[in-house]
Amino acid sequence: MNDNRSTRIWQWAVLPLVVCNMGLLLTIWLKPSHEGPPPGETPRDYLVRMLKMTDEQTKHYDELVKQHQQVMRKLRPEGK
């Protein structure tokens, strides 16, 4: 008799957990994907397009990228 009662309690305890798990899985699967750059578009092109950069801003951005790359080239050997 006691075995039947404990089994019944476990069934009622597990049922809400199963429902919550199914809800979580549905939420994850049906979540809209994040927008990113279309295939074939570089991150630079994506930024320029999304931020609607002017030609002057684009040139300044390119200069900053070059400076960053130069600094990173010097620091990479130290990181190894």
mmCIF file of the N, C-alpha and C atoms, coordinates in Angstrom:
data_MODEL
# 
_entry.id   MODEL 
# 
loop_
_atom_site.group_PDB 
_atom_site.id 
_atom_site.type_symbol 
_atom_site.label_atom_id 
_atom_site.label_alt_id 
_atom_site.label_comp_id 
_atom_site.label_asym_id 
_atom_site.label_entity_id 
_atom_site.label_seq_id 
_atom_site.pdbx_PDB_ins_code 
_atom_site.Cartn_x 
_atom_site.Cartn_y 
_atom_site.Cartn_z 
_atom_site.occupancy 
_atom_site.B_iso_or_equiv 
_atom_site.pdbx_formal_charge 
_atom_site.auth_seq_id 
_atom_site.auth_comp_id 
_atom_site.auth_asym_id 
_atom_site.auth_atom_id 
_atom_site.pdbx_PDB_model_num 
ATOM 1   N N  . MET A 1 1  ? 0.827  -1.198 0.000   1.00 0.00 ? 1  MET A N  1 
ATOM 2   C CA . MET A 1 1  ? 0.000  0.000  0.000   1.00 0.00 ? 1  MET A CA 1 
ATOM 3   C C  . MET A 1 1  ? 0.865  1.253  0.000   1.00 0.00 ? 1  MET A C  1 
ATOM 4   N N  . ASN A 1 2  ? 1.910  1.256  0.797   1.00 0.00 ? 2  ASN A N  1 
ATOM 5   C CA . ASN A 1 2  ? 2.799  2.395  0.903   1.00 0.00 ? 2  ASN A CA 1 
ATOM 6   C C  . ASN A 1 2  ? 3.557  2.603  -0.404  1.00 0.00 ? 2  ASN A C  1 
ATOM 7   N N  . ASP A 1 3  ? 3.940  1.510  -1.086  1.00 0.00 ? 3  ASP A N  1 
ATOM 8   C CA . ASP A 1 3  ? 4.629  1.606  -2.369  1.00 0.00 ? 3  ASP A CA 1 
ATOM 9   C C  . ASP A 1 3  ? 3.772  2.307  -3.408  1.00 0.00 ? 3  ASP A C  1 
ATOM 10  N N  . ASN A 1 4  ? 2.497  2.004  -3.449  1.00 0.00 ? 4  ASN A N  1 
ATOM 11  C CA . ASN A 1 4  ? 1.571  2.602  -4.411  1.00 0.00 ? 4  ASN A CA 1 
ATOM 12  C C  . ASN A 1 4  ? 1.440  4.097  -4.167  1.00 0.00 ? 4  ASN A C  1 
ATOM 13  N N  . ARG A 1 5  ? 1.414  4.492  -2.917  1.00 0.00 ? 5  ARG A N  1 
ATOM 14  C CA . ARG A 1 5  ? 1.267  5.910  -2.579  1.00 0.00 ? 5  ARG A CA 1 
ATOM 15  C C  . ARG A 1 5  ? 2.524  6.694  -2.981  1.00 0.00 ? 5  ARG A C  1 
ATOM 16  N N  . SER A 1 6  ? 3.697  6.154  -2.710  1.00 0.00 ? 6  SER A N  1 
ATOM 17  C CA . SER A 1 6  ? 4.936  6.859  -3.047  1.00 0.00 ? 6  SER A CA 1 
ATOM 18  C C  . SER A 1 6  ? 5.116  6.944  -4.558  1.00 0.00 ? 6  SER A C  1 
ATOM 19  N N  . THR A 1 7  ? 4.678  5.905  -5.267  1.00 0.00 ? 7  THR A N  1 
ATOM 20  C CA . THR A 1 7  ? 4.731  5.957  -6.728  1.00 0.00 ? 7  THR A CA 1 
ATOM 21  C C  . THR A 1 7  ? 3.824  7.052  -7.254  1.00 0.00 ? 7  THR A C  1 
ATOM 22  N N  . ARG A 1 8  ? 2.658  7.184  -6.695  1.00 0.00 ? 8  ARG A N  1 
ATOM 23  C CA . ARG A 1 8  ? 1.692  8.200  -7.115  1.00 0.00 ? 8  ARG A CA 1 
ATOM 24  C C  . ARG A 1 8  ? 2.256  9.607  -6.869  1.00 0.00 ? 8  ARG A C  1 
ATOM 25  N N  . ILE A 1 9  ? 2.930  9.797  -5.749  1.00 0.00 ? 9  ILE A N  1 
ATOM 26  C CA . ILE A 1 9  ? 3.529  11.104 -5.422  1.00 0.00 ? 9  ILE A CA 1 
ATOM 27  C C  . ILE A 1 9  ? 4.615  11.442 -6.443  1.00 0.00 ? 9  ILE A C  1 
ATOM 28  N N  . TRP A 1 10 ? 5.461  10.463 -6.775  1.00 0.00 ? 10 TRP A N  1 
ATOM 29  C CA . TRP A 1 10 ? 6.517  10.698 -7.749  1.00 0.00 ? 10 TRP A CA 1 
ATOM 30  C C  . TRP A 1 10 ? 5.947  11.028 -9.118  1.00 0.00 ? 10 TRP A C  1 
ATOM 31  N N  . GLN A 1 11 ? 4.859  10.380 -9.505  1.00 0.00 ? 11 GLN A N  1 
ATOM 32  C CA . GLN A 1 11 ? 4.231  10.662 -10.796 1.00 0.00 ? 11 GLN A CA 1 
ATOM 33  C C  . GLN A 1 11 ? 3.745  12.110 -10.841 1.00 0.00 ? 11 GLN A C  1 
ATOM 34  N N  . TRP A 1 12 ? 3.121  12.562 -9.772  1.00 0.00 ? 12 TRP A N  1 
ATOM 35  C CA . TRP A 1 12 ? 2.618  13.946 -9.740  1.00 0.00 ? 12 TRP A CA 1 
ATOM 36  C C  . TRP A 1 12 ? 3.762  14.957 -9.630  1.00 0.00 ? 12 TRP A C  1 
ATOM 37  N N  . ALA A 1 13 ? 4.885  14.551 -9.066  1.00 0.00 ? 13 ALA A N  1 
ATOM 38  C CA . ALA A 1 13 ? 6.038  15.449 -8.955  1.00 0.00 ? 13 ALA A CA 1 
ATOM 39  C C  . ALA A 1 13 ? 6.776  15.563 -10.287 1.00 0.00 ? 13 ALA A C  1 
ATOM 40  N N  . VAL A 1 14 ? 6.832  14.477 -11.044 1.00 0.00 ? 14 VAL A N  1 
ATOM 41  C CA . VAL A 1 14 ? 7.565  14.468 -12.304 1.00 0.00 ? 14 VAL A CA 1 
ATOM 42  C C  . VAL A 1 14 ? 6.763  15.119 -13.427 1.00 0.00 ? 14 VAL A C  1 
ATOM 43  N N  . LEU A 1 15 ? 5.465  15.011 -13.400 1.00 0.00 ? 15 LEU A N  1 
ATOM 44  C CA . LEU A 1 15 ? 4.622  15.560 -14.466 1.00 0.00 ? 15 LEU A CA 1 
ATOM 45  C C  . LEU A 1 15 ? 4.852  17.052 -14.712 1.00 0.00 ? 15 LEU A C  1 
ATOM 46  N N  . PRO A 1 16 ? 4.860  17.923 -13.693 1.00 0.00 ? 16 PRO A N  1 
ATOM 47  C CA . PRO A 1 16 ? 5.141  19.347 -13.969 1.00 0.00 ? 16 PRO A CA 1 
ATOM 48  C C  . PRO A 1 16 ? 6.546  19.581 -14.523 1.00 0.00 ? 16 PRO A C  1 
ATOM 49  N N  . LEU A 1 17 ? 7.508  18.766 -14.093 1.00 0.00 ? 17 LEU A N  1 
ATOM 50  C CA . LEU A 1 17 ? 8.871  18.917 -14.599 1.00 0.00 ? 17 LEU A CA 1 
ATOM 51  C C  . LEU A 1 17 ? 8.945  18.582 -16.084 1.00 0.00 ? 17 LEU A C  1 
ATOM 52  N N  . VAL A 1 18 ? 8.243  17.548 -16.501 1.00 0.00 ? 18 VAL A N  1 
ATOM 53  C CA . VAL A 1 18 ? 8.215  17.174 -17.918 1.00 0.00 ? 18 VAL A CA 1 
ATOM 54  C C  . VAL A 1 18 ? 7.565  18.285 -18.735 1.00 0.00 ? 18 VAL A C  1 
ATOM 55  N N  . VAL A 1 19 ? 6.470  18.839 -18.248 1.00 0.00 ? 19 VAL A N  1 
ATOM 56  C CA . VAL A 1 19 ? 5.784  19.924 -18.956 1.00 0.00 ? 19 VAL A CA 1 
ATOM 57  C C  . VAL A 1 19 ? 6.693  21.148 -19.059 1.00 0.00 ? 19 VAL A C  1 
ATOM 58  N N  . CYS A 1 20 ? 7.398  21.482 -17.974 1.00 0.00 ? 20 CYS A N  1 
ATOM 59  C CA . CYS A 1 20 ? 8.323  22.627 -18.006 1.00 0.00 ? 20 CYS A CA 1 
ATOM 60  C C  . CYS A 1 20 ? 9.453  22.391 -19.002 1.00 0.00 ? 20 CYS A C  1 
ATOM 61  N N  . ASN A 1 21 ? 9.992  21.183 -19.031 1.00 0.00 ? 21 ASN A N  1 
ATOM 62  C CA . ASN A 1 21 ? 11.061 20.869 -19.978 1.00 0.00 ? 21 ASN A CA 1 
ATOM 63  C C  . ASN A 1 21 ? 10.578 20.986 -21.413 1.00 0.00 ? 21 ASN A C  1 
ATOM 64  N N  . MET A 1 22 ? 9.383  20.499 -21.693 1.00 0.00 ? 22 MET A N  1 
ATOM 65  C CA . MET A 1 22 ? 8.849  20.617 -23.057 1.00 0.00 ? 22 MET A CA 1 
ATOM 66  C C  . MET A 1 22 ? 8.660  22.084 -23.435 1.00 0.00 ? 22 MET A C  1 
ATOM 67  N N  . GLY A 1 23 ? 8.182  22.882 -22.489 1.00 0.00 ? 23 GLY A N  1 
ATOM 68  C CA . GLY A 1 23 ? 8.022  24.314 -22.754 1.00 0.00 ? 23 GLY A CA 1 
ATOM 69  C C  . GLY A 1 23 ? 9.353  24.992 -23.015 1.00 0.00 ? 23 GLY A C  1 
ATOM 70  N N  . LEU A 1 24 ? 10.361 24.636 -22.261 1.00 0.00 ? 24 LEU A N  1 
ATOM 71  C CA . LEU A 1 24 ? 11.690 25.210 -22.453 1.00 0.00 ? 24 LEU A CA 1 
ATOM 72  C C  . LEU A 1 24 ? 12.253 24.831 -23.820 1.00 0.00 ? 24 LEU A C  1 
ATOM 73  N N  . LEU A 1 25 ? 12.133 23.568 -24.184 1.00 0.00 ? 25 LEU A N  1 
ATOM 74  C CA . LEU A 1 25 ? 12.625 23.126 -25.489 1.00 0.00 ? 25 LEU A CA 1 
ATOM 75  C C  . LEU A 1 25 ? 11.902 23.838 -26.627 1.00 0.00 ? 25 LEU A C  1 
ATOM 76  N N  . LEU A 1 26 ? 10.596 23.991 -26.519 1.00 0.00 ? 26 LEU A N  1 
ATOM 77  C CA . LEU A 1 26 ? 9.849  24.713 -27.555 1.00 0.00 ? 26 LEU A CA 1 
ATOM 78  C C  . LEU A 1 26 ? 10.296 26.167 -27.655 1.00 0.00 ? 26 LEU A C  1 
ATOM 79  N N  . THR A 1 27 ? 10.544 26.787 -26.510 1.00 0.00 ? 27 THR A N  1 
ATOM 80  C CA . THR A 1 27 ? 10.999 28.173 -26.508 1.00 0.00 ? 27 THR A CA 1 
ATOM 81  C C  . THR A 1 27 ? 12.353 28.303 -27.205 1.00 0.00 ? 27 THR A C  1 
ATOM 82  N N  . ILE A 1 28 ? 13.244 27.366 -26.935 1.00 0.00 ? 28 ILE A N  1 
ATOM 83  C CA . ILE A 1 28 ? 14.571 27.410 -27.547 1.00 0.00 ? 28 ILE A CA 1 
ATOM 84  C C  . ILE A 1 28 ? 14.480 27.162 -29.044 1.00 0.00 ? 28 ILE A C  1 
ATOM 85  N N  . TRP A 1 29 ? 13.699 26.172 -29.451 1.00 0.00 ? 29 TRP A N  1 
ATOM 86  C CA . TRP A 1 29 ? 13.613 25.809 -30.868 1.00 0.00 ? 29 TRP A CA 1 
ATOM 87  C C  . TRP A 1 29 ? 12.884 26.852 -31.698 1.00 0.00 ? 29 TRP A C  1 
ATOM 88  N N  . LEU A 1 30 ? 11.887 27.507 -31.128 1.00 0.00 ? 30 LEU A N  1 
ATOM 89  C CA . LEU A 1 30 ? 11.070 28.444 -31.898 1.00 0.00 ? 30 LEU A CA 1 
ATOM 90  C C  . LEU A 1 30 ? 11.550 29.883 -31.794 1.00 0.00 ? 30 LEU A C  1 
ATOM 91  N N  . LYS A 1 31 ? 12.629 30.118 -31.036 1.00 0.00 ? 31 LYS A N  1 
ATOM 92  C CA . LYS A 1 31 ? 13.159 31.467 -30.869 1.00 0.00 ? 31 LYS A CA 1 
ATOM 93  C C  . LYS A 1 31 ? 13.682 31.967 -32.219 1.00 0.00 ? 31 LYS A C  1 
ATOM 94  N N  . PRO A 1 32 ? 13.360 33.211 -32.592 1.00 0.00 ? 32 PRO A N  1 
ATOM 95  C CA . PRO A 1 32 ? 13.871 33.713 -33.874 1.00 0.00 ? 32 PRO A CA 1 
ATOM 96  C C  . PRO A 1 32 ? 15.387 33.839 -33.830 1.00 0.00 ? 32 PRO A C  1 
ATOM 97  N N  . SER A 1 33 ? 15.994 33.565 -34.958 1.00 0.00 ? 33 SER A N  1 
ATOM 98  C CA . SER A 1 33 ? 17.450 33.645 -35.024 1.00 0.00 ? 33 SER A CA 1 
ATOM 99  C C  . SER A 1 33 ? 17.886 35.107 -35.053 1.00 0.00 ? 33 SER A C  1 
ATOM 100 N N  . HIS A 1 34 ? 19.111 35.336 -34.587 1.00 0.00 ? 34 HIS A N  1 
ATOM 101 C CA . HIS A 1 34 ? 19.651 36.692 -34.575 1.00 0.00 ? 34 HIS A CA 1 
ATOM 102 C C  . HIS A 1 34 ? 20.039 37.106 -35.986 1.00 0.00 ? 34 HIS A C  1 
ATOM 103 N N  . GLU A 1 35 ? 19.792 38.364 -36.286 1.00 0.00 ? 35 GLU A N  1 
ATOM 104 C CA . GLU A 1 35 ? 20.167 38.864 -37.607 1.00 0.00 ? 35 GLU A CA 1 
ATOM 105 C C  . GLU A 1 35 ? 21.659 39.096 -37.638 1.00 0.00 ? 35 GLU A C  1 
ATOM 106 N N  . GLY A 1 36 ? 22.264 38.672 -38.679 1.00 0.00 ? 36 GLY A N  1 
ATOM 107 C CA . GLY A 1 36 ? 23.694 38.862 -38.859 1.00 0.00 ? 36 GLY A CA 1 
ATOM 108 C C  . GLY A 1 36 ? 23.951 39.264 -40.291 1.00 0.00 ? 36 GLY A C  1 
ATOM 109 N N  . PRO A 1 37 ? 25.204 39.382 -40.645 1.00 0.00 ? 37 PRO A N  1 
ATOM 110 C CA . PRO A 1 37 ? 25.502 39.755 -42.024 1.00 0.00 ? 37 PRO A CA 1 
ATOM 111 C C  . PRO A 1 37 ? 25.078 38.647 -42.977 1.00 0.00 ? 37 PRO A C  1 
ATOM 112 N N  . PRO A 1 38 ? 24.540 39.028 -44.122 1.00 0.00 ? 38 PRO A N  1 
ATOM 113 C CA . PRO A 1 38 ? 24.169 38.018 -45.109 1.00 0.00 ? 38 PRO A CA 1 
ATOM 114 C C  . PRO A 1 38 ? 25.410 37.276 -45.597 1.00 0.00 ? 38 PRO A C  1 
ATOM 115 N N  . PRO A 1 39 ? 25.226 36.068 -46.107 1.00 0.00 ? 39 PRO A N  1 
ATOM 116 C CA . PRO A 1 39 ? 26.378 35.311 -46.601 1.00 0.00 ? 39 PRO A CA 1 
ATOM 117 C C  . PRO A 1 39 ? 27.117 36.089 -47.684 1.00 0.00 ? 39 PRO A C  1 
ATOM 118 N N  . GLY A 1 40 ? 28.430 36.088 -47.614 1.00 0.00 ? 40 GLY A N  1 
ATOM 119 C CA . GLY A 1 40 ? 29.253 36.789 -48.602 1.00 0.00 ? 40 GLY A CA 1 
ATOM 120 C C  . GLY A 1 40 ? 29.567 38.223 -48.222 1.00 0.00 ? 40 GLY A C  1 
ATOM 121 N N  . GLU A 1 41 ? 28.924 38.754 -47.183 1.00 0.00 ? 41 GLU A N  1 
ATOM 122 C CA . GLU A 1 41 ? 29.180 40.132 -46.757 1.00 0.00 ? 41 GLU A CA 1 
ATOM 123 C C  . GLU A 1 41 ? 30.175 40.108 -45.600 1.00 0.00 ? 41 GLU A C  1 
ATOM 124 N N  . THR A 1 42 ? 31.181 40.953 -45.678 1.00 0.00 ? 42 THR A N  1 
ATOM 125 C CA . THR A 1 42 ? 32.190 40.996 -44.621 1.00 0.00 ? 42 THR A CA 1 
ATOM 126 C C  . THR A 1 42 ? 31.635 41.742 -43.408 1.00 0.00 ? 42 THR A C  1 
ATOM 127 N N  . PRO A 1 43 ? 32.202 41.492 -42.243 1.00 0.00 ? 43 PRO A N  1 
ATOM 128 C CA . PRO A 1 43 ? 31.764 42.241 -41.064 1.00 0.00 ? 43 PRO A CA 1 
ATOM 129 C C  . PRO A 1 43 ? 31.908 43.752 -41.262 1.00 0.00 ? 43 PRO A C  1 
ATOM 130 N N  . ARG A 1 44 ? 32.961 44.177 -41.966 1.00 0.00 ? 44 ARG A N  1 
ATOM 131 C CA . ARG A 1 44 ? 33.159 45.604 -42.233 1.00 0.00 ? 44 ARG A CA 1 
ATOM 132 C C  . ARG A 1 44 ? 31.994 46.159 -43.051 1.00 0.00 ? 44 ARG A C  1 
ATOM 133 N N  . ASP A 1 45 ? 31.626 45.464 -44.122 1.00 0.00 ? 45 ASP A N  1 
ATOM 134 C CA . ASP A 1 45 ? 30.516 45.917 -44.957 1.00 0.00 ? 45 ASP A CA 1 
ATOM 135 C C  . ASP A 1 45 ? 29.212 45.962 -44.164 1.00 0.00 ? 45 ASP A C  1 
ATOM 136 N N  . TYR A 1 46 ? 29.033 44.974 -43.306 1.00 0.00 ? 46 TYR A N  1 
ATOM 137 C CA . TYR A 1 46 ? 27.827 44.913 -42.480 1.00 0.00 ? 46 TYR A CA 1 
ATOM 138 C C  . TYR A 1 46 ? 27.752 46.128 -41.553 1.00 0.00 ? 46 TYR A C  1 
ATOM 139 N N  . LEU A 1 47 ? 28.873 46.443 -40.892 1.00 0.00 ? 47 LEU A N  1 
ATOM 140 C CA . LEU A 1 47 ? 28.896 47.599 -39.990 1.00 0.00 ? 47 LEU A CA 1 
ATOM 141 C C  . LEU A 1 47 ? 28.639 48.900 -40.741 1.00 0.00 ? 47 LEU A C  1 
ATOM 142 N N  . VAL A 1 48 ? 29.300 49.050 -41.875 1.00 0.00 ? 48 VAL A N  1 
ATOM 143 C CA . VAL A 1 48 ? 29.132 50.280 -42.660 1.00 0.00 ? 48 VAL A CA 1 
ATOM 144 C C  . VAL A 1 48 ? 27.680 50.433 -43.079 1.00 0.00 ? 48 VAL A C  1 
ATOM 145 N N  . ARG A 1 49 ? 27.067 49.341 -43.501 1.00 0.00 ? 49 ARG A N  1 
ATOM 146 C CA . ARG A 1 49 ? 25.675 49.399 -43.960 1.00 0.00 ? 49 ARG A CA 1 
ATOM 147 C C  . ARG A 1 49 ? 24.711 49.645 -42.805 1.00 0.00 ? 49 ARG A C  1 
ATOM 148 N N  . MET A 1 50 ? 24.882 48.904 -41.703 1.00 0.00 ? 50 MET A N  1 
ATOM 149 C CA . MET A 1 50 ? 23.934 49.014 -40.590 1.00 0.00 ? 50 MET A CA 1 
ATOM 150 C C  . MET A 1 50 ? 24.062 50.350 -39.851 1.00 0.00 ? 50 MET A C  1 
ATOM 151 N N  . LEU A 1 51 ? 25.283 50.878 -39.759 1.00 0.00 ? 51 LEU A N  1 
ATOM 152 C CA . LEU A 1 51 ? 25.482 52.153 -39.070 1.00 0.00 ? 51 LEU A CA 1 
ATOM 153 C C  . LEU A 1 51 ? 25.342 53.350 -40.009 1.00 0.00 ? 51 LEU A C  1 
ATOM 154 N N  . LYS A 1 52 ? 25.127 53.057 -41.293 1.00 0.00 ? 52 LYS A N  1 
ATOM 155 C CA . LYS A 1 52 ? 24.958 54.112 -42.303 1.00 0.00 ? 52 LYS A CA 1 
ATOM 156 C C  . LYS A 1 52 ? 26.099 55.127 -42.229 1.00 0.00 ? 52 LYS A C  1 
ATOM 157 N N  . MET A 1 53 ? 27.324 54.586 -42.290 1.00 0.00 ? 53 MET A N  1 
ATOM 158 C CA . MET A 1 53 ? 28.509 55.436 -42.190 1.00 0.00 ? 53 MET A CA 1 
ATOM 159 C C  . MET A 1 53 ? 28.696 56.259 -43.460 1.00 0.00 ? 53 MET A C  1 
ATOM 160 N N  . THR A 1 54 ? 29.174 57.479 -43.268 1.00 0.00 ? 54 THR A N  1 
ATOM 161 C CA . THR A 1 54 ? 29.536 58.319 -44.412 1.00 0.00 ? 54 THR A CA 1 
ATOM 162 C C  . THR A 1 54 ? 30.899 57.863 -44.914 1.00 0.00 ? 54 THR A C  1 
ATOM 163 N N  . ASP A 1 55 ? 31.321 58.408 -46.060 1.00 0.00 ? 55 ASP A N  1 
ATOM 164 C CA . ASP A 1 55 ? 32.631 58.049 -46.605 1.00 0.00 ? 55 ASP A CA 1 
ATOM 165 C C  . ASP A 1 55 ? 33.756 58.420 -45.641 1.00 0.00 ? 55 ASP A C  1 
ATOM 166 N N  . GLU A 1 56 ? 33.613 59.576 -45.001 1.00 0.00 ? 56 GLU A N  1 
ATOM 167 C CA . GLU A 1 56 ? 34.634 60.022 -44.052 1.00 0.00 ? 56 GLU A CA 1 
ATOM 168 C C  . GLU A 1 56 ? 34.700 59.076 -42.849 1.00 0.00 ? 56 GLU A C  1 
ATOM 169 N N  . GLN A 1 57 ? 33.548 58.663 -42.351 1.00 0.00 ? 57 GLN A N  1 
ATOM 170 C CA . GLN A 1 57 ? 33.524 57.744 -41.220 1.00 0.00 ? 57 GLN A CA 1 
ATOM 171 C C  . GLN A 1 57 ? 34.102 56.381 -41.607 1.00 0.00 ? 57 GLN A C  1 
ATOM 172 N N  . THR A 1 58 ? 33.813 55.956 -42.827 1.00 0.00 ? 58 THR A N  1 
ATOM 173 C CA . THR A 1 58 ? 34.333 54.673 -43.303 1.00 0.00 ? 58 THR A CA 1 
ATOM 174 C C  . THR A 1 58 ? 35.850 54.714 -43.392 1.00 0.00 ? 58 THR A C  1 
ATOM 175 N N  . LYS A 1 59 ? 36.413 55.818 -43.904 1.00 0.00 ? 59 LYS A N  1 
ATOM 176 C CA . LYS A 1 59 ? 37.863 55.951 -43.981 1.00 0.00 ? 59 LYS A CA 1 
ATOM 177 C C  . LYS A 1 59 ? 38.481 55.937 -42.582 1.00 0.00 ? 59 LYS A C  1 
ATOM 178 N N  . HIS A 1 60 ? 37.863 56.653 -41.649 1.00 0.00 ? 60 HIS A N  1 
ATOM 179 C CA . HIS A 1 60 ? 38.361 56.685 -40.273 1.00 0.00 ? 60 HIS A CA 1 
ATOM 180 C C  . HIS A 1 60 ? 38.295 55.282 -39.652 1.00 0.00 ? 60 HIS A C  1 
ATOM 181 N N  . TYR A 1 61 ? 37.220 54.575 -39.902 1.00 0.00 ? 61 TYR A N  1 
ATOM 182 C CA . TYR A 1 61 ? 37.075 53.208 -39.396 1.00 0.00 ? 61 TYR A CA 1 
ATOM 183 C C  . TYR A 1 61 ? 38.179 52.307 -39.961 1.00 0.00 ? 61 TYR A C  1 
ATOM 184 N N  . ASP A 1 62 ? 38.441 52.421 -41.253 1.00 0.00 ? 62 ASP A N  1 
ATOM 185 C CA . ASP A 1 62 ? 39.499 51.611 -41.876 1.00 0.00 ? 62 ASP A CA 1 
ATOM 186 C C  . ASP A 1 62 ? 40.863 51.906 -41.263 1.00 0.00 ? 62 ASP A C  1 
ATOM 187 N N  . GLU A 1 63 ? 41.124 53.189 -40.955 1.00 0.00 ? 63 GLU A N  1 
ATOM 188 C CA . GLU A 1 63 ? 42.390 53.562 -40.312 1.00 0.00 ? 63 GLU A CA 1 
ATOM 189 C C  . GLU A 1 63 ? 42.495 52.931 -38.923 1.00 0.00 ? 63 GLU A C  1 
ATOM 190 N N  . LEU A 1 64 ? 41.387 52.968 -38.174 1.00 0.00 ? 64 LEU A N  1 
ATOM 191 C CA . LEU A 1 64 ? 41.388 52.366 -36.840 1.00 0.00 ? 64 LEU A CA 1 
ATOM 192 C C  . LEU A 1 64 ? 41.630 50.861 -36.911 1.00 0.00 ? 64 LEU A C  1 
ATOM 193 N N  . VAL A 1 65 ? 41.052 50.207 -37.910 1.00 0.00 ? 65 VAL A N  1 
ATOM 194 C CA . VAL A 1 65 ? 41.253 48.766 -38.079 1.00 0.00 ? 65 VAL A CA 1 
ATOM 195 C C  . VAL A 1 65 ? 42.718 48.474 -38.371 1.00 0.00 ? 65 VAL A C  1 
ATOM 196 N N  . LYS A 1 66 ? 43.339 49.282 -39.245 1.00 0.00 ? 66 LYS A N  1 
ATOM 197 C CA . LYS A 1 66 ? 44.757 49.080 -39.568 1.00 0.00 ? 66 LYS A CA 1 
ATOM 198 C C  . LYS A 1 66 ? 45.636 49.255 -38.326 1.00 0.00 ? 66 LYS A C  1 
ATOM 199 N N  . GLN A 1 67 ? 45.347 50.290 -37.542 1.00 0.00 ? 67 GLN A N  1 
ATOM 200 C CA . GLN A 1 67 ? 46.120 50.518 -36.314 1.00 0.00 ? 67 GLN A CA 1 
ATOM 201 C C  . GLN A 1 67 ? 45.964 49.342 -35.357 1.00 0.00 ? 67 GLN A C  1 
ATOM 202 N N  . HIS A 1 68 ? 44.752 48.873 -35.229 1.00 0.00 ? 68 HIS A N  1 
ATOM 203 C CA . HIS A 1 68 ? 44.485 47.747 -34.336 1.00 0.00 ? 68 HIS A CA 1 
ATOM 204 C C  . HIS A 1 68 ? 45.243 46.504 -34.806 1.00 0.00 ? 68 HIS A C  1 
ATOM 205 N N  . GLN A 1 69 ? 45.229 46.250 -36.089 1.00 0.00 ? 69 GLN A N  1 
ATOM 206 C CA . GLN A 1 69 ? 45.923 45.074 -36.626 1.00 0.00 ? 69 GLN A CA 1 
ATOM 207 C C  . GLN A 1 69 ? 47.427 45.158 -36.390 1.00 0.00 ? 69 GLN A C  1 
ATOM 208 N N  . GLN A 1 70 ? 47.988 46.361 -36.541 1.00 0.00 ? 70 GLN A N  1 
ATOM 209 C CA . GLN A 1 70 ? 49.428 46.532 -36.308 1.00 0.00 ? 70 GLN A CA 1 
ATOM 210 C C  . GLN A 1 70 ? 49.781 46.243 -34.850 1.00 0.00 ? 70 GLN A C  1 
ATOM 211 N N  . VAL A 1 71 ? 48.972 46.758 -33.943 1.00 0.00 ? 71 VAL A N  1 
ATOM 212 C CA . VAL A 1 71 ? 49.225 46.530 -32.519 1.00 0.00 ? 71 VAL A CA 1 
ATOM 213 C C  . VAL A 1 71 ? 49.092 45.045 -32.200 1.00 0.00 ? 71 VAL A C  1 
ATOM 214 N N  . MET A 1 72 ? 48.075 44.396 -32.748 1.00 0.00 ? 72 MET A N  1 
ATOM 215 C CA . MET A 1 72 ? 47.860 42.983 -32.473 1.00 0.00 ? 72 MET A CA 1 
ATOM 216 C C  . MET A 1 72 ? 48.980 42.115 -33.038 1.00 0.00 ? 72 MET A C  1 
ATOM 217 N N  . ARG A 1 73 ? 49.544 42.484 -34.184 1.00 0.00 ? 73 ARG A N  1 
ATOM 218 C CA . ARG A 1 73 ? 50.662 41.722 -34.754 1.00 0.00 ? 73 ARG A CA 1 
ATOM 219 C C  . ARG A 1 73 ? 51.865 41.750 -33.817 1.00 0.00 ? 73 ARG A C  1 
ATOM 220 N N  . LYS A 1 74 ? 52.083 42.893 -33.170 1.00 0.00 ? 74 LYS A N  1 
ATOM 221 C CA . LYS A 1 74 ? 53.200 43.014 -32.229 1.00 0.00 ? 74 LYS A CA 1 
ATOM 222 C C  . LYS A 1 74 ? 52.930 42.210 -30.949 1.00 0.00 ? 74 LYS A C  1 
ATOM 223 N N  . LEU A 1 75 ? 51.672 42.148 -30.520 1.00 0.00 ? 75 LEU A N  1 
ATOM 224 C CA . LEU A 1 75 ? 51.344 41.498 -29.254 1.00 0.00 ? 75 LEU A CA 1 
ATOM 225 C C  . LEU A 1 75 ? 51.182 39.981 -29.380 1.00 0.00 ? 75 LEU A C  1 
ATOM 226 N N  . ARG A 1 76 ? 50.878 39.476 -30.560 1.00 0.00 ? 76 ARG A N  1 
ATOM 227 C CA . ARG A 1 76 ? 50.650 38.043 -30.741 1.00 0.00 ? 76 ARG A CA 1 
ATOM 228 C C  . ARG A 1 76 ? 51.830 37.188 -30.287 1.00 0.00 ? 76 ARG A C  1 
ATOM 229 N N  . PRO A 1 77 ? 53.056 37.524 -30.670 1.00 0.00 ? 77 PRO A N  1 
ATOM 230 C CA . PRO A 1 77 ? 54.183 36.690 -30.211 1.00 0.00 ? 77 PRO A CA 1 
ATOM 231 C C  . PRO A 1 77 ? 54.304 36.664 -28.687 1.00 0.00 ? 77 PRO A C  1 
ATOM 232 N N  . GLU A 1 78 ? 53.974 37.774 -28.028 1.00 0.00 ? 78 GLU A N  1 
ATOM 233 C CA . GLU A 1 78 ? 54.045 37.798 -26.571 1.00 0.00 ? 78 GLU A CA 1 
ATOM 234 C C  . GLU A 1 78 ? 52.997 36.869 -25.960 1.00 0.00 ? 78 GLU A C  1 
ATOM 235 N N  . GLY A 1 79 ? 51.851 36.738 -26.626 1.00 0.00 ? 79 GLY A N  1 
ATOM 236 C CA . GLY A 1 79 ? 50.792 35.872 -26.122 1.00 0.00 ? 79 GLY A CA 1 
ATOM 237 C C  . GLY A 1 79 ? 51.124 34.398 -26.264 1.00 0.00 ? 79 GLY A C  1 
ATOM 238 N N  . LYS A 1 80 ? 51.996 34.092 -27.206 1.00 0.00 ? 80 LYS A N  1 
ATOM 239 C CA . LYS A 1 80 ? 52.385 32.687 -27.401 1.00 0.00 ? 80 LYS A CA 1 
ATOM 240 C C  . LYS A 1 80 ? 53.399 32.349 -26.387 1.00 0.00 ? 80 LYS A C  1 
# 
